[in-house]
């Protein structure tokens, strides 16, 4: 199940330490993306921030979580970098009139 974290503070960002060892930085009023519930379960620091009223942890709606998951049909190949409209490592072209 997914959860979302909201910064309830009116001034300054809040840094939320997650169970995986990463941190989540939220500006005042900002809501996080969907996070797995294991990131906040049995997390003493998250519990303390909730008790202090600094953050609010709420279950994510099922429709939002399902809408974010997109699957590529088996008969449709995945796009490569070049097909998406730009190759970051484009080949250089010789310019006419320049010797090198």
N, CA, C and O atoms as CSV, one atom per row, in Angstrom:
chain,resi,resn,atom,element,x,y,z
A,1,UNK,N,N,0.842,-1.165,0.000
A,1,UNK,CA,C,0.000,0.000,0.000
A,1,UNK,C,C,0.896,1.240,0.000
A,1,UNK,O,O,1.981,1.226,0.582
A,2,UNK,N,N,0.454,2.277,-0.633
A,2,UNK,CA,C,1.241,3.486,-0.751
A,2,UNK,C,C,0.752,4.556,0.222
A,2,UNK,O,O,-0.420,4.595,0.599
A,3,UNK,N,N,1.690,5.428,0.620
A,3,UNK,CA,C,1.359,6.544,1.492
A,3,UNK,C,C,1.918,7.828,0.891
A,3,UNK,O,O,2.805,7.802,0.038
A,4,UNK,N,N,1.381,8.940,1.351
A,4,UNK,CA,C,1.888,10.254,0.966
A,4,UNK,C,C,2.180,11.028,2.235
A,4,UNK,O,O,1.463,10.901,3.228
A,5,UNK,N,N,3.239,11.834,2.202
A,5,UNK,CA,C,3.613,12.648,3.347
A,5,UNK,C,C,3.429,14.117,2.972
A,5,UNK,O,O,3.864,14.553,1.906
A,6,UNK,N,N,2.781,14.875,3.860
A,6,UNK,CA,C,2.559,16.307,3.640
A,6,UNK,C,C,3.291,17.088,4.725
A,6,UNK,O,O,3.219,16.746,5.906
A,7,UNK,N,N,3.994,18.138,4.314
A,7,UNK,CA,C,4.640,19.039,5.255
A,7,UNK,C,C,3.580,20.001,5.781
A,7,UNK,O,O,3.018,20.785,5.017
A,8,UNK,N,N,3.309,19.943,7.069
A,8,UNK,CA,C,2.297,20.788,7.681
A,8,UNK,C,C,2.885,22.094,8.216
A,8,UNK,O,O,2.140,22.968,8.658
A,9,UNK,N,N,4.207,22.235,8.182
A,9,UNK,CA,C,4.861,23.442,8.690
A,9,UNK,C,C,4.540,24.625,7.789
A,9,UNK,O,O,4.347,24.471,6.583
A,10,UNK,N,N,4.486,25.801,8.391
A,10,UNK,CA,C,4.175,27.006,7.619
A,10,UNK,C,C,5.428,27.724,7.147
A,10,UNK,O,O,5.360,28.565,6.251
A,11,UNK,N,N,6.563,27.405,7.735
A,11,UNK,CA,C,7.796,28.043,7.280
A,11,UNK,C,C,8.936,27.034,7.292
A,11,UNK,O,O,9.080,26.242,8.223
A,12,UNK,N,N,9.720,27.079,6.264
A,12,UNK,CA,C,10.901,26.239,6.169
A,12,UNK,C,C,10.618,24.818,5.727
A,12,UNK,O,O,9.534,24.281,5.950
A,13,UNK,N,N,11.610,24.225,5.099
A,13,UNK,CA,C,11.465,22.839,4.643
A,13,UNK,C,C,11.590,21.858,5.798
A,13,UNK,O,O,12.121,22.190,6.858
A,14,UNK,N,N,11.094,20.648,5.580
A,14,UNK,CA,C,11.203,19.563,6.548
A,14,UNK,C,C,11.937,18.420,5.869
A,14,UNK,O,O,11.644,18.075,4.724
A,15,UNK,N,N,12.885,17.837,6.575
A,15,UNK,CA,C,13.611,16.680,6.072
A,15,UNK,C,C,13.098,15.459,6.833
A,15,UNK,O,O,13.195,15.388,8.058
A,16,UNK,N,N,12.550,14.501,6.085
A,16,UNK,CA,C,11.956,13.307,6.683
A,16,UNK,C,C,12.864,12.119,6.392
A,16,UNK,O,O,13.037,11.747,5.231
A,17,UNK,N,N,13.449,11.515,7.431
A,17,UNK,CA,C,14.278,10.327,7.207
A,17,UNK,C,C,13.393,9.094,7.002
A,17,UNK,O,O,12.530,8.794,7.827
A,18,UNK,N,N,13.616,8.397,5.911
A,18,UNK,CA,C,12.823,7.211,5.589
A,18,UNK,C,C,13.545,5.958,6.061
A,18,UNK,O,O,14.750,5.988,6.309
A,19,UNK,N,N,12.820,4.871,6.185
A,19,UNK,CA,C,13.375,3.615,6.697
A,19,UNK,C,C,14.464,3.031,5.803
A,19,UNK,O,O,15.332,2.302,6.284
A,20,UNK,N,N,14.429,3.341,4.515
A,20,UNK,CA,C,15.430,2.812,3.593
A,20,UNK,C,C,16.775,3.511,3.713
A,20,UNK,O,O,17.755,3.094,3.095
A,21,UNK,N,N,16.822,4.587,4.519
A,21,UNK,CA,C,18.069,5.325,4.680
A,21,UNK,C,C,18.109,6.602,3.864
A,21,UNK,O,O,19.009,7.421,4.052
A,22,UNK,N,N,17.171,6.789,2.975
A,22,UNK,CA,C,17.110,8.022,2.199
A,22,UNK,C,C,16.303,9.063,2.973
A,22,UNK,O,O,15.613,8.740,3.939
A,23,UNK,N,N,16.400,10.302,2.537
A,23,UNK,CA,C,15.634,11.365,3.170
A,23,UNK,C,C,14.732,12.013,2.142
A,23,UNK,O,O,14.996,11.973,0.941
A,24,UNK,N,N,13.665,12.607,2.637
A,24,UNK,CA,C,12.684,13.263,1.799
A,24,UNK,C,C,12.611,14.713,2.250
A,24,UNK,O,O,12.333,14.977,3.420
A,25,UNK,N,N,12.853,15.657,1.352
A,25,UNK,CA,C,12.809,17.080,1.684
A,25,UNK,C,C,11.524,17.655,1.118
A,25,UNK,O,O,11.265,17.558,-0.081
A,26,UNK,N,N,10.717,18.256,1.991
A,26,UNK,CA,C,9.439,18.815,1.574
A,26,UNK,C,C,9.369,20.297,1.954
A,26,UNK,O,O,9.643,20.666,3.096
A,27,UNK,N,N,9.004,21.127,1.000
A,27,UNK,CA,C,8.779,22.553,1.248
A,27,UNK,C,C,7.462,22.703,2.009
A,27,UNK,O,O,6.671,21.761,2.041
A,28,UNK,N,N,7.206,23.859,2.619
A,28,UNK,CA,C,5.948,24.052,3.349
A,28,UNK,C,C,4.726,23.761,2.481
A,28,UNK,O,O,4.582,24.319,1.393
A,29,UNK,N,N,3.846,22.882,2.968
A,29,UNK,CA,C,2.637,22.524,2.244
A,29,UNK,C,C,2.819,21.508,1.137
A,29,UNK,O,O,1.835,21.059,0.550
A,30,UNK,N,N,4.046,21.135,0.837
A,30,UNK,CA,C,4.308,20.197,-0.255
A,30,UNK,C,C,3.914,18.777,0.137
A,30,UNK,O,O,4.045,18.385,1.296
A,31,UNK,N,N,3.426,18.007,-0.845
A,31,UNK,CA,C,3.033,16.614,-0.640
A,31,UNK,C,C,3.972,15.733,-1.458
A,31,UNK,O,O,4.274,16.032,-2.613
A,32,UNK,N,N,4.421,14.661,-0.853
A,32,UNK,CA,C,5.338,13.753,-1.538
A,32,UNK,C,C,4.604,12.934,-2.589
A,32,UNK,O,O,3.374,12.899,-2.625
A,33,UNK,N,N,5.377,12.280,-3.441
A,33,UNK,CA,C,4.823,11.289,-4.353
A,33,UNK,C,C,4.453,10.063,-3.525
A,33,UNK,O,O,4.727,10.007,-2.326
A,34,UNK,N,N,3.834,9.091,-4.167
A,34,UNK,CA,C,3.492,7.850,-3.481
A,34,UNK,C,C,4.766,7.157,-2.998
A,34,UNK,O,O,5.736,7.013,-3.743
A,35,UNK,N,N,4.738,6.733,-1.738
A,35,UNK,CA,C,5.853,6.006,-1.148
A,35,UNK,C,C,5.334,4.674,-0.620
A,35,UNK,O,O,4.188,4.595,-0.178
A,36,UNK,N,N,6.154,3.627,-0.658
A,36,UNK,CA,C,5.724,2.365,-0.052
A,36,UNK,C,C,5.534,2.566,1.457
A,36,UNK,O,O,6.300,3.301,2.079
A,37,UNK,N,N,4.542,1.934,2.040
A,37,UNK,CA,C,4.264,2.135,3.464
A,37,UNK,C,C,5.386,1.632,4.367
A,37,UNK,O,O,5.468,2.041,5.526
A,38,UNK,N,N,6.252,0.754,3.863
A,38,UNK,CA,C,7.373,0.277,4.675
A,38,UNK,C,C,8.383,1.393,4.970
A,38,UNK,O,O,9.188,1.272,5.893
A,39,UNK,N,N,8.341,2.469,4.193
A,39,UNK,CA,C,9.245,3.598,4.427
A,39,UNK,C,C,8.921,4.343,5.716
A,39,UNK,O,O,9.799,4.978,6.300
A,40,UNK,N,N,7.671,4.273,6.165
A,40,UNK,CA,C,7.268,4.998,7.366
A,40,UNK,C,C,6.845,4.077,8.508
A,40,UNK,O,O,6.694,4.537,9.640
A,41,UNK,N,N,6.653,2.795,8.236
A,41,UNK,CA,C,6.218,1.847,9.259
A,41,UNK,C,C,7.345,1.606,10.259
A,41,UNK,O,O,8.492,1.388,9.867
A,42,UNK,N,N,7.020,1.645,11.539
A,42,UNK,CA,C,7.998,1.421,12.610
A,42,UNK,C,C,9.201,2.353,12.512
A,42,UNK,O,O,10.325,1.959,12.826
A,43,UNK,N,N,8.967,3.579,12.080
A,43,UNK,CA,C,10.025,4.573,11.941
A,43,UNK,C,C,9.813,5.615,13.052
A,43,UNK,O,O,8.895,6.433,12.978
A,44,UNK,N,N,10.672,5.574,14.077
A,44,UNK,CA,C,10.512,6.443,15.246
A,44,UNK,C,C,10.597,7.929,14.881
A,44,UNK,O,O,9.895,8.749,15.471
A,45,UNK,N,N,11.437,8.274,13.929
A,45,UNK,CA,C,11.590,9.687,13.561
A,45,UNK,C,C,10.353,10.210,12.837
A,45,UNK,O,O,9.936,11.349,13.050
A,46,UNK,N,N,9.778,9.382,11.991
A,46,UNK,CA,C,8.542,9.772,11.311
A,46,UNK,C,C,7.418,9.887,12.323
A,46,UNK,O,O,6.619,10.820,12.259
A,47,UNK,N,N,7.348,8.945,13.261
A,47,UNK,CA,C,6.323,8.999,14.310
A,47,UNK,C,C,6.443,10.279,15.133
A,47,UNK,O,O,5.437,10.907,15.460
A,48,UNK,N,N,7.670,10.662,15.466
A,48,UNK,CA,C,7.898,11.880,16.259
A,48,UNK,C,C,7.452,13.123,15.487
A,48,UNK,O,O,6.816,14.009,16.057
A,49,UNK,N,N,7.780,13.193,14.197
A,49,UNK,CA,C,7.363,14.342,13.386
A,49,UNK,C,C,5.841,14.412,13.283
A,49,UNK,O,O,5.267,15.501,13.250
A,50,UNK,N,N,5.190,13.250,13.231
A,50,UNK,CA,C,3.724,13.219,13.192
A,50,UNK,C,C,3.134,13.708,14.510
A,50,UNK,O,O,2.199,14.509,14.508
A,51,UNK,N,N,3.669,13.236,15.632
A,51,UNK,CA,C,3.174,13.655,16.950
A,51,UNK,C,C,3.328,15.158,17.157
A,51,UNK,O,O,2.486,15.791,17.794
A,52,UNK,N,N,4.414,15.732,16.616
A,52,UNK,CA,C,4.667,17.161,16.759
A,52,UNK,C,C,3.805,17.993,15.806
A,52,UNK,O,O,3.764,19.218,15.916
A,53,UNK,N,N,3.122,17.334,14.878
A,53,UNK,CA,C,2.279,18.039,13.921
A,53,UNK,C,C,3.046,18.667,12.772
A,53,UNK,O,O,2.528,19.539,12.075
A,54,UNK,N,N,4.282,18.224,12.573
A,54,UNK,CA,C,5.116,18.766,11.504
A,54,UNK,C,C,4.746,18.149,10.162
A,54,UNK,O,O,4.750,18.834,9.139
A,55,UNK,N,N,4.423,16.842,10.162
A,55,UNK,CA,C,4.042,16.157,8.927
A,55,UNK,C,C,2.736,15.409,9.139
A,55,UNK,O,O,2.324,15.148,10.269
A,56,UNK,N,N,2.100,15.072,8.032
A,56,UNK,CA,C,0.900,14.233,8.038
A,56,UNK,C,C,1.141,13.096,7.069
A,56,UNK,O,O,1.518,13.320,5.919
A,57,UNK,N,N,0.924,11.878,7.530
A,57,UNK,CA,C,1.084,10.694,6.678
A,57,UNK,C,C,-0.303,10.146,6.394
A,57,UNK,O,O,-1.050,9.825,7.318
A,58,UNK,N,N,-0.648,10.039,5.110
A,58,UNK,CA,C,-1.971,9.556,4.717
A,58,UNK,C,C,-1.827,8.474,3.655
A,58,UNK,O,O,-0.869,8.461,2.882
A,59,UNK,N,N,-2.794,7.573,3.634
A,59,UNK,CA,C,-2.810,6.534,2.607
A,59,UNK,C,C,-3.087,7.181,1.260
A,59,UNK,O,O,-3.934,8.068,1.151
A,60,UNK,N,N,-2.368,6.732,0.229
A,60,UNK,CA,C,-2.588,7.237,-1.120
A,60,UNK,C,C,-3.839,6.588,-1.686
A,60,UNK,O,O,-4.150,5.437,-1.381
A,61,UNK,N,N,-4.541,7.331,-2.501
A,61,UNK,CA,C,-5.745,6.797,-3.131
A,61,UNK,C,C,-5.358,5.723,-4.130
A,61,UNK,O,O,-4.337,5.836,-4.808
A,62,UNK,N,N,-6.174,4.682,-4.220
A,62,UNK,CA,C,-5.879,3.577,-5.138
A,62,UNK,C,C,-5.885,4.035,-6.585
A,62,UNK,O,O,-5.073,3.561,-7.380
A,63,UNK,N,N,-6.783,4.947,-6.947
A,63,UNK,CA,C,-6.874,5.383,-8.339
A,63,UNK,C,C,-5.615,6.116,-8.762
A,63,UNK,O,O,-5.192,5.987,-9.911
A,64,UNK,N,N,-5.002,6.884,-7.868
A,64,UNK,CA,C,-3.779,7.603,-8.206
A,64,UNK,C,C,-2.620,6.639,-8.371
A,64,UNK,O,O,-1.817,6.778,-9.293
A,65,UNK,N,N,-2.530,5.659,-7.479
A,65,UNK,CA,C,-1.429,4.709,-7.567
A,65,UNK,C,C,-1.537,3.870,-8.837
A,65,UNK,O,O,-0.526,3.585,-9.479
A,66,UNK,N,N,-2.756,3.472,-9.205
A,66,UNK,CA,C,-2.947,2.666,-10.405
A,66,UNK,C,C,-2.731,3.457,-11.675
A,66,UNK,O,O,-2.277,2.911,-12.680
A,67,UNK,N,N,-3.050,4.738,-11.640
A,67,UNK,CA,C,-2.900,5.570,-12.826
A,67,UNK,C,C,-1.440,5.809,-13.154
A,67,UNK,O,O,-1.101,6.034,-14.316
A,68,UNK,N,N,-0.576,5.765,-12.167
A,68,UNK,CA,C,0.842,6.023,-12.412
A,68,UNK,C,C,1.544,4.831,-13.032
A,68,UNK,O,O,2.575,4.984,-13.687
A,69,UNK,N,N,0.996,3.654,-12.832
A,69,UNK,CA,C,1.616,2.458,-13.390
A,69,UNK,C,C,1.177,2.279,-14.831
A,69,UNK,O,O,-0.009,2.116,-15.121
A,70,UNK,N,N,2.136,2.310,-15.714
A,70,UNK,CA,C,1.822,2.086,-17.124
A,70,UNK,C,C,2.628,0.892,-17.595
A,70,UNK,O,O,3.797,0.728,-17.244
A,71,UNK,N,N,1.995,0.080,-18.378
A,71,UNK,CA,C,2.665,-1.106,-18.886
A,71,UNK,C,C,2.813,-0.997,-20.395
A,71,UNK,O,O,1.941,-0.472,-21.087
A,72,UNK,N,N,3.937,-1.505,-20.886
A,72,UNK,CA,C,4.174,-1.548,-22.319
A,72,UNK,C,C,3.688,-2.904,-22.800
A,72,UNK,O,O,4.133,-3.932,-22.290
A,73,UNK,N,N,2.778,-2.925,-23.777
A,73,UNK,CA,C,2.306,-4.211,-24.287
A,73,UNK,C,C,3.467,-5.045,-24.824
A,73,UNK,O,O,4.460,-4.505,-25.313
A,74,UNK,N,N,3.330,-6.372,-24.725
A,74,UNK,CA,C,4.407,-7.267,-25.125
A,74,UNK,C,C,4.733,-7.146,-26.613
A,74,UNK,O,O,5.877,-7.362,-27.013
A,75,UNK,N,N,3.735,-6.801,-27.440
A,75,UNK,CA,C,3.987,-6.706,-28.870
A,75,UNK,C,C,4.563,-5.359,-29.277
A,75,UNK,O,O,4.891,-5.163,-30.447
A,76,UNK,N,N,4.693,-4.422,-28.332
A,76,UNK,CA,C,5.221,-3.098,-28.645
A,76,UNK,C,C,6.619,-2.975,-28.035
A,76,UNK,O,O,6.765,-3.095,-26.819
A,77,UNK,N,N,7.650,-2.738,-28.854
A,77,UNK,CA,C,9.005,-2.643,-28.315
A,77,UNK,C,C,9.174,-1.365,-27.491
A,77,UNK,O,O,8.509,-0.357,-27.727
A,78,UNK,N,N,10.078,-1.440,-26.524
A,78,UNK,CA,C,10.365,-0.256,-25.725
A,78,UNK,C,C,11.166,0.734,-26.555
A,78,UNK,O,O,11.914,0.349,-27.453
A,79,UNK,N,N,10.999,2.017,-26.243
A,79,UNK,CA,C,11.718,3.052,-26.982
A,79,UNK,C,C,13.168,3.088,-26.542
A,79,UNK,O,O,13.501,2.793,-25.395
A,80,UNK,N,N,14.019,3.456,-27.484
A,80,UNK,CA,C,15.414,3.664,-27.137
A,80,UNK,C,C,15.664,5.156,-27.070
A,80,UNK,O,O,14.804,5.950,-27.454
A,81,UNK,N,N,16.811,5.538,-26.595
A,81,UNK,CA,C,17.123,6.960,-26.431
A,81,UNK,C,C,17.006,7.718,-27.751
A,81,UNK,O,O,16.493,8.836,-27.778
A,82,UNK,N,N,17.474,7.122,-28.839
A,82,UNK,CA,C,17.444,7.790,-30.137
A,82,UNK,C,C,16.037,7.997,-30.666
A,82,UNK,O,O,15.784,8.960,-31.389
A,83,UNK,N,N,15.117,7.104,-30.314
A,83,UNK,CA,C,13.746,7.210,-30.811
A,83,UNK,C,C,12.941,8.279,-30.091
A,83,UNK,O,O,11.912,8.721,-30.601
A,84,UNK,N,N,13.390,8.701,-28.917
A,84,UNK,CA,C,12.645,9.680,-28.147
A,84,UNK,C,C,12.895,11.107,-28.593
A,84,UNK,O,O,12.362,12.032,-27.979
A,85,UNK,N,N,13.650,11.314,-29.592
A,85,UNK,CA,C,13.803,12.662,-30.115
A,85,UNK,C,C,15.095,13.333,-29.710
A,85,UNK,O,O,15.166,14.561,-29.671
A,86,UNK,N,N,16.083,12.582,-29.418
A,86,UNK,CA,C,17.342,13.227,-29.110
A,86,UNK,C,C,18.365,12.218,-28.650
A,86,UNK,O,O,18.102,11.411,-27.759
A,87,UNK,N,N,19.509,12.266,-29.248
A,87,UNK,CA,C,20.594,11.400,-28.856
A,87,UNK,C,C,21.629,12.273,-28.168
A,87,UNK,O,O,22.215,13.141,-28.816
A,88,UNK,N,N,21.874,12.077,-26.885
A,88,UNK,CA,C,22.808,12.950,-26.194
A,88,UNK,C,C,24.238,12.820,-26.689
A,88,UNK,O,O,25.059,13.709,-26.461
A,89,UNK,N,N,24.537,11.736,-27.353
A,89,UNK,CA,C,25.885,11.553,-27.878
A,89,UNK,C,C,25.840,11.527,-29.404
A,89,UNK,O,O,26.239,10.547,-30.033
A,90,UNK,N,N,25.353,12.605,-29.979
A,90,UNK,CA,C,25.232,12.685,-31.432
A,90,UNK,C,C,26.615,12.683,-32.067
A,90,UNK,O,O,27.573,13.219,-31.509
A,91,UNK,N,N,26.699,12.084,-33.220
A,91,UNK,CA,C,27.967,12.045,-33.942
A,91,UNK,C,C,28.302,13.432,-34.469
A,91,UNK,O,O,27.425,14.190,-34.883
A,92,UNK,N,N,29.578,13.741,-34.444
A,92,UNK,CA,C,29.976,15.040,-34.981
A,92,UNK,C,C,30.021,14.952,-36.501
A,92,UNK,O,O,30.325,13.903,-37.070
A,93,UNK,N,N,29.720,16.048,-37.130
A,93,UNK,CA,C,29.734,16.108,-38.587
A,93,UNK,C,C,30.863,17.008,-39.050
A,93,UNK,O,O,31.194,18.010,-38.415
A,94,UNK,N,N,31.448,16.616,-40.183
A,94,UNK,CA,C,32.491,17.455,-40.747
A,94,UNK,C,C,31.841,18.672,-41.378
A,94,UNK,O,O,30.827,18.570,-42.070
A,95,UNK,N,N,32.430,19.799,-41.133
A,95,UNK,CA,C,31.911,21.027,-41.714
A,95,UNK,C,C,32.679,21.328,-42.998
A,95,UNK,O,O,33.906,21.238,-43.043
A,96,UNK,N,N,31.932,21.686,-44.036
A,96,UNK,CA,C,32.605,21.989,-45.290
A,96,UNK,C,C,33.491,23.226,-45.150
A,96,UNK,O,O,33.110,24.223,-44.535
A,97,UNK,N,N,34.661,23.132,-45.729
A,97,UNK,CA,C,35.552,24.285,-45.756
A,97,UNK,C,C,36.532,24.332,-44.600
A,97,UNK,O,O,37.412,25.193,-44.563
A,98,UNK,N,N,36.388,23.422,-43.663
A,98,UNK,CA,C,37.311,23.415,-42.534
A,98,UNK,C,C,38.253,22.229,-42.682
A,98,UNK,O,O,37.818,21.128,-43.023
A,99,UNK,N,N,39.491,22.438,-42.436
A,99,UNK,CA,C,40.441,21.342,-42.493
A,99,UNK,C,C,40.889,21.024,-41.078
A,99,UNK,O,O,40.959,21.910,-40.227
A,100,UNK,N,N,41.176,19.823,-40.844
A,100,UNK,CA,C,41.474,19.503,-39.466
A,100,UNK,C,C,42.511,18.548,-39.327
A,100,UNK,O,O,42.868,18.182,-38.207
